[in-house]
Amino acid sequence: MTKADIVKEVSKSTGIEATTVMAVVEGFMEAVKGSLAKENNVYLRGFGTFEVKTRKAKTGRNITMNTTVIIPEHKVPTFKPCPDFKNQVK
């Protein structure tokens, strides 16, 4: 499902114009990205949690040049669904 599909679904189910729904979806995504960029987690009760996790530094390999490369510690965004959401998908 794409962002456009989500906008169509929400627009159809609520009766709100697609342009308005698109603005809300875009605003939501920007708010989540902005919060995660500041390393603040986003908790959506009944849906899940968007978190920032730190990956430790590790050694990797560049197979084309047959050398080892040190991958530095870095932060990654993650999503952890709530238990109800997990059970719906199962």
Secondary structure, 3 states (H helix, E strand, C coil): CCHHHHHHHHHHHHCCCHHHHHHHHHHHHHHHHHHHHCCCCEEECCCEEEEEEEECCEEEEECCCCEEEEECCEEEEEEEECHHHHHHHC
